[in-house]
């Protein structure tokens, strides 16, 4: 998870609010991984305005049945963050 934490970013308030208002909250346990498309993007957000994007067309994210994404989402959720499907 060290590489993921090193690449989190600050999200502006407007974007944070847009995601919270318009995107679906997801869980790696219940998300339908068989419906992932080339342009699917997931995002984890903290209440403090930090975020991490998971573009699922990147090979590092799609390998091993999206294992990196699933583990990353579980980690962020355990830290109090919320996961969203943003595209």
DSSP file (Angstrom, degrees, kcal/mol; ACC not computed):
  #  RESIDUE AA STRUCTURE BP1 BP2  ACC     N-H-->O    O-->H-N    N-H-->O    O-->H-N    TCO  KAPPA ALPHA  PHI   PSI    X-CA   Y-CA   Z-CA
    1    1 A X     >        0   0    0      0, 0.0     4,-2.7     0, 0.0     5,-0.2   0.000 360.0 360.0 360.0 -10.7    0.0    0.0    0.0
    2    2 A X  H  >  +     0   0    0      1,-0.2     4,-1.9     2,-0.2     5,-0.1   0.902 360.0  49.6 -59.4 -41.6    3.0    2.3    0.3
    3    3 A X  H  > S+     0   0    0      1,-0.2     4,-0.7     2,-0.2    -1,-0.2   0.875 111.5  49.5 -66.2 -36.1    3.0    3.1   -3.5
    4    4 A X  H >4 S+     0   0    0      1,-0.2     3,-1.1     2,-0.2     4,-0.2   0.943 110.7  48.5 -67.2 -47.4   -0.7    3.9   -3.3
    5    5 A X  H >< S+     0   0    0     -4,-2.7     3,-1.0     1,-0.3    -2,-0.2   0.846 107.1  57.1 -62.9 -33.1   -0.4    6.2   -0.3
    6    6 A X  H 3< S+     0   0    0     -4,-1.9    -1,-0.3    -5,-0.2    -2,-0.2   0.724 109.0  47.2 -69.6 -20.1    2.5    8.0   -2.0
    7    7 A X  T << S+     0   0    0     -3,-1.1    -1,-0.2    -4,-0.7    -2,-0.2   0.262  79.9 120.0-108.6  11.3    0.3    8.8   -5.0
    8    8 A X    <   -     0   0    0     -3,-1.0     2,-0.3    -4,-0.2    44,-0.2  -0.374  48.5-154.8 -68.5 159.0   -2.8   10.1   -3.2
    9    9 A X  E     -A   51   0A   0     42,-2.9    42,-3.0    -2,-0.0     2,-0.3  -0.925  19.9-100.5-137.8 160.1   -3.7   13.7   -4.2
   10   10 A X  E     -A   50   0A   0     -2,-0.3     2,-0.4    40,-0.2    40,-0.2  -0.647  35.7-152.2 -79.0 133.8   -5.5   16.7   -2.8
   11   11 A X        -     0   0    0     38,-3.8    -1,-0.0    -2,-0.3    34,-0.0  -0.922  17.8-118.0-111.1 131.2   -8.9   17.1   -4.3
   12   12 A X     >  -     0   0    0     -2,-0.4     4,-2.6     1,-0.1     3,-0.2  -0.294  26.6-112.8 -67.2 154.4  -10.5   20.5   -4.6
   13   13 A X  H  > S+     0   0    0      1,-0.2     4,-2.5     2,-0.2     5,-0.2   0.843 114.9  54.6 -57.5 -38.0  -13.7   21.2   -2.6
   14   14 A X  H  > S+     0   0    0      2,-0.2     4,-2.3     1,-0.2    -1,-0.2   0.924 111.3  43.7 -64.9 -44.3  -15.8   21.5   -5.8
   15   15 A X  H  > S+     0   0    0      2,-0.2     4,-2.5    -3,-0.2     5,-0.2   0.911 112.1  53.9 -66.8 -42.1  -14.7   18.1   -7.1
   16   16 A X  H  X S+     0   0    0     -4,-2.6     4,-2.3     1,-0.2    -2,-0.2   0.925 112.0  44.3 -56.3 -47.0  -15.1   16.5   -3.7
   17   17 A X  H  X S+     0   0    0     -4,-2.5     4,-2.5     2,-0.2     5,-0.2   0.884 110.8  54.1 -68.2 -38.5  -18.7   17.7   -3.5
   18   18 A X  H  X S+     0   0    0     -4,-2.3     4,-2.2     2,-0.2    -2,-0.2   0.909 111.0  46.0 -62.1 -42.3  -19.5   16.8   -7.1
   19   19 A X  H  X S+     0   0    0     -4,-2.5     4,-2.1     2,-0.2    -2,-0.2   0.942 113.7  48.4 -64.9 -47.9  -18.3   13.2   -6.5
   20   20 A X  H  < S+     0   0    0     -4,-2.3    -2,-0.2    -5,-0.2    -1,-0.2   0.871 118.6  40.4 -61.3 -37.2  -20.2   13.0   -3.2
   21   21 A X  H  < S+     0   0    0     -4,-2.5    -1,-0.2    -5,-0.2    -2,-0.2   0.801 127.6  26.9 -81.9 -30.3  -23.4   14.3   -4.8
   22   22 A X  H  < S+     0   0    0     -4,-2.2     2,-0.3    -5,-0.2    -2,-0.2   0.500 102.3  76.4-118.2  -2.8  -23.3   12.5   -8.1
   23   23 A X  S  < S-     0   0    0     -4,-2.1     2,-0.4    -5,-0.2    63,-0.1  -0.787  74.8-109.9-116.2 157.5  -21.4    9.2   -7.8
   24   24 A X  E     -B   85   0A   0     61,-0.9    61,-2.3    -2,-0.3     2,-0.3  -0.657  26.1-128.4 -86.8 130.7  -22.3    5.9   -6.4
   25   25 A X  E     -B   84   0A   0     -2,-0.4     2,-0.3    59,-0.2    59,-0.3  -0.606  36.0-172.8 -73.3 135.7  -20.6    4.7   -3.2
   26   26 A X  E     -B   83   0A   0     57,-2.5    57,-0.5    -2,-0.3     2,-0.4  -0.829  21.2-149.3-129.3 166.8  -19.2    1.2   -3.7
   27   27 A X    >>  -     0   0    0     -2,-0.3     4,-2.3    55,-0.1     3,-0.6  -0.992  22.9-131.2-131.9 140.4  -17.6   -1.6   -1.8
   28   28 A X  T 34 S+     0   0    0     -2,-0.4     5,-0.1     1,-0.2    42,-0.1   0.774 108.9  56.7 -62.7 -22.3  -15.0   -4.0   -3.2
   29   29 A X  T 34 S+     0   0    0      1,-0.1    -1,-0.2    41,-0.1    41,-0.0   0.836 119.6  26.2 -75.9 -32.6  -17.0   -6.8   -1.7
   30   30 A X  T <4 S+     0   0    0     -3,-0.6    -2,-0.2     2,-0.1    -1,-0.1   0.544  89.5 114.2-111.0  -9.5  -20.3   -6.0   -3.5
   31   31 A X  S  < S-     0   0    0     -4,-2.3     2,-1.4     1,-0.1     3,-0.1  -0.393  73.0-119.9 -64.1 138.9  -19.1   -4.2   -6.6
   32   32 A X    >   -     0   0    0      1,-0.2     3,-1.7    -2,-0.1    -1,-0.1  -0.658  33.0-179.3 -84.1  90.8  -19.9   -6.2   -9.8
   33   33 A X  G >  S+     0   0    0     -2,-1.4     3,-1.1     1,-0.3    -1,-0.2   0.701  75.1  67.5 -66.6 -20.8  -16.4   -6.7  -11.2
   34   34 A X  G 3  S+     0   0    0      1,-0.2    -1,-0.3    -3,-0.1    -2,-0.1   0.619  95.7  57.3 -75.6 -10.6  -17.7   -8.6  -14.2
   35   35 A X  G <  S+     0   0    0     -3,-1.7    -1,-0.2     2,-0.1    -2,-0.2   0.272  75.0 129.2-102.4  10.4  -19.3   -5.4  -15.4
   36   36 A X    <   -     0   0    0     -3,-1.1     2,-0.2    -4,-0.1    -3,-0.0  -0.448  40.1-164.3 -66.6 135.1  -16.1   -3.4  -15.6
   37   37 A X    >   -     0   0    0     -2,-0.2     3,-1.9     1,-0.0    19,-0.1  -0.694  36.3 -95.6-115.1 171.5  -15.5   -1.7  -18.9
   38   38 A X  T 3  S+     0   0    0      1,-0.3    19,-0.2    -2,-0.2    -2,-0.0   0.807 123.9  44.5 -56.8 -32.5  -12.5   -0.1  -20.4
   39   39 A X  T 3  S+     0   0    0     17,-0.1     2,-0.3    48,-0.1    -1,-0.3   0.176  81.2 129.5-101.8  18.4  -13.4    3.4  -19.2
   40   40 A X    <   -     0   0    0     -3,-1.9    16,-2.4    15,-0.0     2,-0.4  -0.578  34.1-175.2 -75.1 131.4  -14.4    2.4  -15.7
   41   41 A X  E     -C   55   0A   0     -2,-0.3    45,-1.8    14,-0.2    46,-1.5  -0.993   7.2-167.6-127.8 135.5  -12.8    4.6  -13.0
   42   42 A X  E     -CD  54  85A   0     12,-2.0    12,-3.3    -2,-0.4     2,-0.3  -0.866   6.7-166.5-116.5 155.2  -13.1    4.2   -9.3
   43   43 A X  E     -CD  53  84A   0     41,-2.6    41,-3.2    -2,-0.3     2,-0.4  -1.000  13.5-151.1-144.8 140.4  -12.0    6.7   -6.6
   44   44 A X  E     -CD  52  83A   0      8,-2.4     8,-1.9    -2,-0.3     2,-0.4  -0.949  21.1-169.7-109.8 133.9  -11.4    6.7   -2.9
   45   45 A X  E     -CD  51  82A   0     37,-2.9    37,-2.8    -2,-0.4     2,-0.3  -0.961  12.9-148.7-127.1 139.7  -11.9    9.9   -1.0
   46   46 A X    >   -     0   0    0      4,-2.7     3,-1.5    -2,-0.4    35,-0.1  -0.690  29.1-119.0 -96.2 158.5  -11.2   11.1    2.5
   47   47 A X  T 3  S+     0   0    0     -2,-0.3    -1,-0.1     1,-0.3    34,-0.1   0.740 113.9  65.0 -65.6 -21.7  -13.3   13.6    4.3
   48   48 A X  T 3  S-     0   0    0      2,-0.1    -1,-0.3     1,-0.0   -37,-0.1   0.426 124.1-100.0 -82.1   1.4  -10.2   15.7    4.5
   49   49 A X  S <  S+     0   0    0     -3,-1.5   -38,-3.8     1,-0.3     2,-0.3   0.707  78.0 132.1  91.0  21.3  -10.1   16.1    0.7
   50   50 A X  E     -A   10   0A   0    -40,-0.2    -4,-2.7    -4,-0.0    -1,-0.3  -0.792  31.0-178.1-101.0 150.6   -7.5   13.6   -0.4
   51   51 A X  E     -AC   9  45A   0    -42,-3.0   -42,-2.9    -2,-0.3     2,-0.4  -0.971  22.3-157.8-146.6 160.7   -8.2   11.1   -3.1
   52   52 A X  E     - C   0  44A   0     -8,-1.9    -8,-2.4    -2,-0.3     2,-0.3  -0.985  17.6-146.5-140.2 129.1   -6.8    8.2   -5.1
   53   53 A X  E     - C   0  43A   0     -2,-0.4     2,-0.4   -10,-0.2   -10,-0.2  -0.731   6.9-164.4 -97.2 143.0   -8.0    7.2   -8.6
   54   54 A X  E     - C   0  42A   0    -12,-3.3   -12,-2.0    -2,-0.3     2,-0.7  -0.833   5.0-168.3-122.7  91.2   -8.1    3.7  -10.0
   55   55 A X  E >   - C   0  41A   0     -2,-0.4     3,-1.4   -14,-0.2     6,-0.2  -0.718  11.9-153.9 -77.2 118.2   -8.5    3.7  -13.8
   56   56 A X  T 3  S+     0   0    0    -16,-2.4    -1,-0.1    -2,-0.7   -15,-0.1   0.539  84.6  70.1 -78.8  -4.9   -9.3    0.1  -14.5
   57   57 A X  T 3  S+     0   0    0    -17,-0.3     2,-0.3   -19,-0.2    -1,-0.3   0.605  76.4  99.9 -83.3  -9.9   -7.9    0.1  -18.0
   58   58 A X  S X> S-     0   0    0     -3,-1.4     4,-1.7     1,-0.1     3,-1.3  -0.586  78.7-132.5 -74.3 134.2   -4.4    0.4  -16.6
   59   59 A X  H 3> S+     0   0    0     -2,-0.3     4,-1.8     1,-0.3    -1,-0.1   0.859 104.6  59.1 -59.5 -36.8   -2.7   -3.1  -16.6
   60   60 A X  H 34 S+     0   0    0      1,-0.2     8,-0.3     2,-0.2    -1,-0.3   0.796 111.8  42.2 -63.5 -25.0   -1.5   -2.7  -13.0
   61   61 A X  H <4 S+     0   0    0     -3,-1.3     8,-0.5    -6,-0.2    -1,-0.2   0.731 116.2  45.8 -91.4 -24.5   -5.1   -2.3  -12.0
   62   62 A X  H >X S+     0   0    0     -4,-1.7     4,-0.8     4,-0.1     3,-0.6   0.634  86.6 108.4 -95.1 -13.2   -6.7   -5.0  -14.1
   63   63 A X  H 3X S+     0   0    0     -4,-1.8     4,-1.2     1,-0.2     3,-0.5  -0.238  81.8  14.1 -62.9 151.6   -4.2   -7.7  -13.4
   64   64 A X  H 34 S-     0   0    0      1,-0.2     3,-0.5     2,-0.2    -1,-0.2   0.870 137.8 -53.8  52.5  45.0   -5.2  -10.7  -11.3
   65   65 A X  H <4 S-     0   0    0     -3,-0.6    -1,-0.2     1,-0.2    -2,-0.2   0.900 104.2 -55.5  59.0  42.8   -8.9   -9.9  -11.4
   66   66 A X  H  X S+     0   0    0     -4,-0.8     4,-2.6    -3,-0.5    -1,-0.2   0.772  88.3 154.1  65.2  29.7   -8.4   -6.3  -10.2
   67   67 A X  H  X  +     0   0    0     -4,-1.2     4,-2.7    -3,-0.5     5,-0.3   0.882  68.2  52.6 -58.6 -42.3   -6.6   -7.5   -7.0
   68   68 A X  H  > S+     0   0    0     -5,-0.5     4,-2.4    -8,-0.3    -1,-0.2   0.905 112.4  45.8 -60.8 -41.8   -4.6   -4.2   -6.6
   69   69 A X  H  > S+     0   0    0     -8,-0.5     4,-3.0     2,-0.2     5,-0.2   0.933 112.7  49.5 -67.0 -46.7   -7.8   -2.2   -6.8
   70   70 A X  H  X S+     0   0    0     -4,-2.6     4,-2.3     1,-0.2    -2,-0.2   0.926 115.2  43.5 -59.3 -46.4   -9.7   -4.5   -4.4
   71   71 A X  H  X S+     0   0    0     -4,-2.7     4,-2.4    -5,-0.2    -1,-0.2   0.899 114.3  50.9 -67.3 -40.2   -6.8   -4.4   -1.8
   72   72 A X  H  X S+     0   0    0     -4,-2.4     4,-2.6    -5,-0.3     5,-0.2   0.921 111.0  47.7 -62.7 -44.5   -6.4   -0.6   -2.3
   73   73 A X  H  X S+     0   0    0     -4,-3.0     4,-2.8     2,-0.2     5,-0.2   0.924 111.0  51.1 -63.1 -44.0  -10.1    0.1   -1.8
   74   74 A X  H  X S+     0   0    0     -4,-2.3     4,-2.2    -5,-0.2    -1,-0.2   0.919 111.2  49.4 -58.6 -43.4  -10.1   -2.2    1.3
   75   75 A X  H  X S+     0   0    0     -4,-2.4     4,-1.0     2,-0.2    -2,-0.2   0.955 112.8  45.1 -61.1 -51.5   -7.2   -0.3    2.7
   76   76 A X  H ><>S+     0   0    0     -4,-2.6     5,-2.5     1,-0.2     3,-0.8   0.908 112.6  51.3 -61.8 -41.9   -8.6    3.2    2.1
   77   77 A X  H ><5S+     0   0    0     -4,-2.8     3,-1.7     1,-0.3    -1,-0.2   0.887 106.0  55.5 -62.3 -38.0  -12.0    2.1    3.5
   78   78 A X  H 3<5S+     0   0    0     -4,-2.2    -1,-0.3     1,-0.3    -2,-0.2   0.731 104.8  54.8 -66.1 -20.2  -10.3    0.8    6.6
   79   79 A X  T <<5S-     0   0    0     -4,-1.0    -1,-0.3    -3,-0.8    -2,-0.2   0.328 129.4 -96.9 -92.8   6.0   -8.7    4.3    7.0
   80   80 A X  T < 5S+     0   0    0     -3,-1.7   -33,-0.2     1,-0.3    -3,-0.2   0.510  81.3 134.2  92.8   6.1  -12.2    5.9    7.0
   81   81 A X      < -     0   0    0     -5,-2.5     2,-0.4    -6,-0.2    -1,-0.3  -0.343  49.9-128.1 -81.0 168.3  -12.2    6.8    3.3
   82   82 A X  E     - D   0  45A   0    -37,-2.8   -37,-2.9    -2,-0.1     2,-0.4  -0.957  13.3-140.1-120.1 138.8  -15.2    6.2    0.9
   83   83 A X  E     -BD  26  44A   0    -57,-0.5   -57,-2.5    -2,-0.4     2,-0.3  -0.805  22.6-177.9-100.5 138.9  -15.0    4.5   -2.4
   84   84 A X  E     -BD  25  43A   0    -41,-3.2   -41,-2.6    -2,-0.4     2,-0.7  -0.950  31.5-130.9-132.3 150.4  -17.0    5.7   -5.4
   85   85 A X  E     +BD  24  42A   0    -61,-2.3   -61,-0.9    -2,-0.3   -43,-0.2  -0.931  31.4 173.6 -94.3 115.3  -17.5    4.7   -9.0
   86   86 A X              0   0    0    -45,-1.8   -44,-0.2    -2,-0.7    -1,-0.1   0.614 360.0 360.0-102.4 -13.9  -16.9    7.9  -10.8
   87   87 A X              0   0    0    -46,-1.5   -45,-0.1   -64,-0.0   -48,-0.1   0.268 360.0 360.0-158.9 360.0  -17.1    6.7  -14.4
